[in-house]
Amino acid sequence: MVLSCYVVCDLSCSMIDHLDELNTGLREFRGALHADRSVAARVRVCVIGFAEVPFVVQPLRPALEPAELLGAAPDGGSAFGAVFTLLRNTIDGRSLVFFISDGRATDPDWPAAFAELTDPSRGTPPEVVAFGVGAADPVTLGRIGRSRAFFGRDGVRLGAALTASVARAVRTGNPRHVHSWSTRPSHAAGEPEKAGEASR
């Protein structure tokens, strides 16, 4: 079964110092998948950017061809609700959302849109993993990362966390089981090793 992975990147003003980290993470993810073709063959990736308005950087396509966000210009606030609504209207079937942000939402009503995205009555809701960059808000990202929340300040690399999350979802059929998997980019995708502590 093919896994659809939606990599959601906050490109708001508060994220301007983290664009290099986002691009490096996507490059590391692509490199890890080149090294593990058994995983890559079962994954499709869509990259979505957002600030006040969400937009598709890369439509869903084979995982070995992820887009980079180089040249994307951070602008405005972080409208979490708008991107969750876009995901709700886009996702169909088994999927993983990897949400990257500093957790500083500028729309206080975003939890309602997130609840609709993850509502099991819709069918099969996506599993959601969050990755916090910079001085990320652990409370907000803990609410969003229903399967797992990683934080860069704990020494976890974005690309390795994304790779481990995707590999685990592919091999177990359930991203909820992402726990003590390697988040170091030097290891093969999904190789077990103690990861940096993360908050739920």
Secondary structure, 3 states (H helix, E strand, C coil): CCEEEEEEEECCHHHHHHHHHHHHHHHHHHHHHHHCHHHHCCEEEEEEEECCCEEEEEEEEECCCCCCCCCCCCCCCCCHHHHHHHHHHHCCCCEEEEEEECCCCCCCCHHHHHHHHCCHHHCCCCEEEEEECCCCCHHHHHHHCCCEEEEHHHCCCHHHHHHHHHHHHHHHCCHHHCCCECCCCCCCCCCECCCCCCCC
